[in-house]
Amino acid sequence: MGARAGLVSFDLNAIGAMSCNPAIGGLGKGHLVREVDALDGVIGRAADAGAIHYRMLNRSKGSAVWGPRVQADRVLFKAEVQRIVRGQANLSLIQGEAAALTLSGGRVSGLELADGTTFEAPRVILCTGTFLGGTLFRGEERFEGGRIGENSAQRLAQQLRSADLPMARLKTGTPPRIDGRTIDWTALPEQASDDESWTMSAMTKARVNPQVFCAITRTTEVSHEAIRANLHRSPLFSGAIDAAGPRYCPSIEDKIHRFGDRDGHQVFLEPEGLTTHLVYPNGISTSLPVDVQHDMVRAMPGLAKAEIVEPGYAVEYDHIDPRALTPDLQVRAIPGLHCAGQINGTTGYEEAAAQGLIAGLHAAADETGKSAPALDRANSYIAVMIDDLTLQGVSEPYRMLTSRAEYRLRLRANNASTRLTGLGIEAGCIGDDRKTWFESREEAREDLQAMFEIKLHAKALADAGLNVRRDGGEKPVAEWLRHDGIELDDLAPWLDRDMSEHAELAEEMAEDAAYAPYLARQEAELRDLRASEGLRLPADFPFNEVPGLSSEMIERLSSARPPTLAAAGRVPGVTPAALSALLVYARRWQTAA
């Protein structure tokens, strides 16, 4: 966008390092990756450069909630991030500790490093991850740091606390890393990479790396007994850590404590790269002592002889209450200071990348006289997340979920470029390569649109074996796609078009046609919701019986007991999608009563 920027980091060689699971995407998170990519961010391209295992999650459900996910080679991912960053114009890489902000007249004026070096800057974006006041825990052990073997930012944390900002502590964790040569892979079911051609970035022409398989194992009762017998040694239960952890990715000791009736918990064994033997056991994040981690792991199928190379640990860190931020992620009390990532109370690479993008776009736009892309809940998951954070705050690390977006039928992972790249071009944040690609794609859209308007007669389709009534008359292709069991490939013989070059765009447009009636219904429901906010909810209203409400929503609503639908909408964390479900059930419940 024309702004000059400096990227300050403890260790420039660590830029692009994957702190936890070497995976990008997933349910909800995959949408964020595609949206960041659509605005020319780095994460999608780097994910493809490192991808050694592709998997589309939720494939059995509608495409609106599919979750593209890749397992990445740590070395290849990091190398691609560094290649892109080092080749970026107007960006200076600065090695050192960002020790303190410099202020002038109550607003940010620059940054001071630990060695005394100062930089003038009208905008500073803090992306501190788990390094802000970070403390590591493993059993009875304590370390200062934001990642094992790396320092944490203590002086900066003290400055922010002394600025009287609303701050608190959160925690996250990581599992032990296992030597894959000590795993009996033959005893475990395999999960192969998808044999398809999709990629995380629209700019990636094809998959580039050999694909590996993951394997699945489970904790056992012996594992659980080892954990239960040593809960008093876990900092989560000894009182050493009292910060909230991620609800949707709890530690294994938390799982055993909360779900004591389970006979096992699934664990995915995910290789960390093509040139390493390290394996990431996804599902057993822990801060238990090292000896207990060994006992727990070796009680699982296929892991009887497993060797732990790097034991798991928990990290507790400072974060700012995101309600102290404006929608451009700027701290209200300190103009010019933006925050992005875990400092705002979120989890994961994907949420951090999206926030970094928003903070950077707005900071650059304000300094260059441009306008940042106009994102809102109706056109992006990014805006859903920013809205959730800045309006509702967090009581635990925030994770993007498809259920948080009330417009998710139109916010599909596969149409992110259609939704956002044009807005990025207007804002000036899209590079030449993507701009050329997008313009070519829009030209192809015009040709494909004519194809969707071709009229086909029911008799011809029925004669070809398609499940339609012979007397169904003549309809355009777009309408035939709304019939159950009819897909674009089924109609190809009548279309006389070569769709191979733009197959993904054609599929996206076919889904738009198929979803059209549902989108119209959704709009009507939202209008109905706004008109029905005065609906009363009695004190004994059974929130636990409302179909479609997640456990999190039931917990929040049952605790707050809002008297009306409007009041329910003001309960922190309650989503518009939950309100829609609540409205439908409340009307039925009152009628039945």
Number of C-alpha atoms within 10 A of each C-alpha: 17 13 14 13 16 13 13 19 17 17 13 14 12 13 16 20 15 17 16 16 19 24 25 26 27 23 21 26 25 30 32 30 32 31 30 28 26 27 27 26 20 19 26 27 24 25 30 30 25 28 29 25 27 27 21 19 16 15 12 9 9 12 15 21 24 22 23 26 24 26 27 29 26 24 18 22 25 21 19 20 21 19 13 13 17 12 10 10 12 11 14 14 13 15 14 16 20 22 20 21 21 17 16 9 8 11 18 20 19 19 22 18 19 15 10 11 11 15 13 12 16 16 24 24 17 20 22 25 25 27 24 27 23 25 24 23 26 22 25 13 12 15 17 20 23 23 20 17 9 13 19 25 23 18 16 21 21 14 14 18 15 9 10 9 17 13 18 16 21 25 25 24 22 23 24 25 22 24 19 22 13 15 20 14 18 9 13 17 12 16 16 14 17 14 10 10 9 19 23 28 25 21 17 16 11 13 19 12 16 9 17 18 17 21 19 19 21 20 22 20 15 17 22 24 13 20 23 15 10 16 20 14 20 23 23 25 15 13 11 14 19 14 18 17 25 18 13 11 19 18 25 21 23 19 17 21 15 11 12 12 8 13 14 19 16 14 17 18 25 26 28 22 22 18 11 13 15 21 24 23 24 19 20 28 23 28 31 31 21 18 11 20 22 21 17 24 26 21 20 20 17 20 21 16 16 19 19 20 14 14 21 23 26 27 28 26 27 27 28 22 21 28 20 21 23 16 18 19 26 23 20 15 14 17 17 21 24 26 25 27 24 27 26 31 28 26 23 21 23 27 28 21 22 28 27 21 20 25 27 24 22 21 23 21 20 15 14 13 8 16 15 23 21 13 17 14 19 15 19 24 33 25 20 21 24 26 18 22 25 19 18 18 21 20 17 18 21 23 20 24 18 23 18 21 24 22 23 22 19 21 22 28 27 25 22 24 24 16 20 22 24 19 19 22 18 14 18 18 21 20 13 10 10 19 17 11 12 20 13 11 15 14 10 16 16 10 11 18 14 10 18 20 13 14 17 18 16 20 17 14 19 15 11 12 10 16 14 18 11 14 10 12 11 15 14 14 23 22 18 24 21 18 12 10 11 15 17 18 10 14 17 12 10 14 16 9 11 9 16 9 9 13 11 15 21 20 17 17 19 22 24 19 17 20 17 17 12 12 16 10 11 17 13 11 15 17 11 13 21 12 10 14 16 13 17 17 23 13 10 8 18 15 19 15 11 18 12 15 21 12 9 11 20 19 13 17 20 15 10 13 17 20 15 15 21 18 16 23 17 13 17 18 22 20 21 18 19 23 21 21 15 21 21 14 17 21 14 10 14 13 8 7 6
